Amino acid sequence: GWSSRGYIPHYDAEGQTQHVTFRLTDALPTEVLEKWEEDLRILPEGEAKRRKYILVEQYLDAGHGACYLQNPRCAEIVQNALFHFAENRYDLHAWCVMPNHVHTLFSPHSGWAWSEIAGSWRSFTAKQCNRALGRSGRFWQRDPFDRYIRDRQHFDKTLHYIENNPVKAKLCEKPEDWPWSSAYWRKKKEEED
């Protein structure tokens, strides 16, 4: 299940639950990443990776770039795209549409690779959001970040991380306050029942 598209390695085994993050094209410039990598070369590999991960998260949460997804129409387009084939092609466990990136946690159904699913989301939403914004050009960064889920503890930790991201970024006080997330939708469903 390991593959590479020339950037980072990906694991795409059938039915494997995945945490996939995709970012707007200007959310994290290549020059910033390259500078961090250069600065972190003095650290042991494991520590450098951990530190880079922290820097990436802090940078994204600070809201760099055009942040097109803070436009409610674009956030709605992305969220509706995530819903569209849920239960048909994948089980969507958690999601969060942030101003400059999107987190998803899902399990592909048999016959569907996570890369096909995420590619479909990215392609459709890029066209629709560009149209809504009256713009053209690349919308998403080329290579999404993905991490396969190892076990139940990893699943729970990832779900909490995704749903807590707007709180960590100081966009709201509680996860269920963020309308473009699974926490919000879960709370809404509980109130309806």
C-alpha positions in Angstrom: 0.0 0.0 0.0 3.0 2.4 0.1 3.4 4.8 -2.8 4.8 8.2 -3.7 3.9 10.9 -6.1 7.3 12.5 -5.9 6.8 14.4 -2.6 6.0 12.4 0.5 5.2 8.7 0.9 1.6 7.6 1.2 -0.1 4.4 2.6 -3.3 3.5 0.7 -4.3 0.0 1.7 -8.0 -1.0 1.1 -10.3 0.0 3.9 -7.5 1.7 5.9 -8.8 4.6 8.0 -7.0 7.8 7.1 -6.4 11.3 8.5 -6.0 13.4 5.4 -5.3 17.2 5.6 -5.4 19.4 2.5 -4.3 23.0 2.4 -5.0 26.0 0.3 -2.2 26.7 -2.2 -0.9 29.7 -0.3 -1.5 28.4 3.2 2.1 27.2 3.7 4.6 28.4 1.2 7.4 26.1 0.0 10.0 28.7 1.0 8.8 28.6 4.6 9.0 24.8 4.8 12.4 24.7 3.2 13.7 27.3 5.7 12.4 25.2 8.6 13.9 22.0 7.2 17.3 23.8 6.8 17.1 25.1 10.4 16.0 21.8 11.8 18.8 19.8 10.1 21.0 20.2 13.3 18.4 18.1 15.3 18.2 14.3 15.3 15.7 13.1 12.6 12.9 12.2 15.0 13.1 15.4 16.9 13.3 17.4 13.6 10.1 15.7 12.3 8.3 16.4 15.5 9.4 20.0 15.6 8.5 20.5 11.9 5.0 19.1 12.6 4.5 21.6 15.4 5.7 24.5 13.3 3.3 23.5 10.4 0.3 23.3 12.8 1.2 26.7 14.4 1.6 28.3 11.0 -1.7 27.0 9.6 -3.6 27.9 12.8 -2.2 31.4 12.6 -4.3 31.8 9.4 -1.7 32.6 6.8 -2.6 33.0 3.1 -5.8 34.1 1.5 -8.0 31.9 3.8 -10.7 31.4 1.2 -12.4 28.9 3.4 -13.4 31.6 5.9 -15.9 32.6 3.2 -19.1 30.7 4.4 -20.0 29.8 0.8 -16.6 28.1 0.3 -16.7 26.3 3.6 -20.2 25.1 2.8 -19.0 23.8 -0.6 -16.2 21.8 1.0 -18.4 20.4 3.8 -21.1 19.4 1.3 -18.5 17.7 -0.9 -17.4 15.7 2.2 -21.0 14.6 2.8 -21.8 13.8 -0.8 -20.5 10.2 -1.1 -20.3 9.5 2.7 -21.7 6.1 3.5 -21.5 5.2 -0.2 -17.8 5.4 -0.9 -16.4 5.9 2.7 -17.4 6.4 6.3 -16.7 9.9 7.4 -15.8 9.9 11.0 -14.7 13.5 11.6 -13.9 16.7 9.6 -13.1 20.3 10.1 -13.0 23.0 7.5 -10.5 25.6 8.8 -9.9 29.0 7.0 -6.8 27.7 5.1 -7.0 23.9 5.4 -9.3 20.9 5.9 -8.9 17.9 8.2 -10.7 14.6 7.4 -10.9 11.3 9.2 -12.5 8.6 7.1 -12.5 4.9 6.1 -12.8 4.1 2.4 -15.2 1.3 1.4 -14.0 -1.6 -0.6 -12.9 -0.6 -4.1 -12.2 3.0 -3.1 -8.7 4.3 -2.4 -8.3 7.3 0.0 -6.4 9.1 -2.7 -9.3 8.8 -5.2 -11.7 10.1 -2.6 -9.6 13.0 -1.5 -8.7 13.7 -5.2 -12.4 13.9 -6.0 -13.1 16.3 -3.1 -10.2 18.5 -4.0 -11.0 18.7 -7.7 -14.7 19.4 -7.3 -14.2 22.0 -4.5 -11.4 23.8 -6.3 -13.7 24.4 -9.3 -16.7 25.3 -7.2 -14.9 27.6 -4.8 -13.0 29.3 -7.6 -16.3 30.0 -9.3 -17.9 31.3 -6.0 -14.9 33.6 -5.5 -14.7 34.8 -9.1 -11.1 33.6 -9.4 -9.1 31.0 -11.3 -5.9 29.1 -10.8 -4.6 26.5 -8.3 -6.8 26.3 -5.2 -5.2 23.5 -3.2 -1.6 22.6 -2.6 -0.5 19.7 -4.7 0.1 17.0 -2.1 -2.2 16.4 0.8 -0.8 15.2 4.2 -2.1 11.8 5.1 -1.5 9.5 8.1 -3.1 6.0 8.4 -4.7 5.2 11.7 -2.9 2.5 13.6 -5.4 1.6 16.3 -8.4 2.8 18.4 -6.3 5.0 20.6 -4.8 6.7 17.5 -8.3 7.1 16.0 -9.7 8.7 19.2 -6.7 11.1 19.5 -7.0 12.1 15.9 -10.7 12.7 16.1 -10.2 14.9 19.2 -7.3 16.8 17.4 -9.5 17.5 14.3 -12.5 18.6 16.2 -10.5 20.7 18.7 -8.5 22.5 15.9 -10.8 25.6 15.7 -10.5 26.0 19.5 -6.7 25.7 19.4 -6.7 28.3 16.6 -8.8 30.6 18.8 -11.7 30.6 16.3 -14.3 29.5 18.8 -14.5 28.5 22.5 -15.8 24.9 22.1 -15.4 22.4 19.3 -19.2 22.2 18.7 -19.3 26.0 18.1 -17.5 25.7 14.8 -20.2 25.2 12.1 -17.9 23.5 9.6 -17.0 20.5 11.7 -18.2 17.1 12.8 -18.4 18.3 16.4 -21.0 20.9 15.4 -23.0 18.4 13.4 -22.9 15.7 16.1 -24.2 18.3 18.6 -26.9 19.4 16.2 -28.0 15.8 15.7 -28.1 15.2 19.4 -30.3 18.2 19.9 -32.7 17.1 17.2 -33.1 13.6 18.7 
